[in-house]
């Protein structure tokens, strides 16, 4: 599975657990940090934990292991690092405060819609 496929898989897993405002940021031409960020918004601490746990468990079954994770102590922002894809799972207010989409505004951002095809929006902040 390449990094694009992994980012797509992670976004679909987040959708299955009712994640909101899911975006995939393509950083390949901008940074060596990762190829993609997947951003997910949640409504509660339990929702953040449920999505993070689900993504990690489902990918572990596919023999894809998380390299690093953090944020479980307060559950406002959980980060799952799969090397080429980094997943950011936020509480709504935390995502708005840090505004990573604005920091990486040059990235090609794909907005993931429920029951709709994924569409690419260059430079989008939504």
Secondary structure, DSSP 4 states (H G I P E B T S, - for coil): --HHHHHHHHHHHHHHTT-EEEEEEE-TTT-SS-SEEEEEEESSHHHHHHHHHHHHHHHHHTT---SEEE-TTT-SEEEEE-SSEEEEEEEHHHHHHH-HHHHTTTSEEEEE-TTS--EEEET---
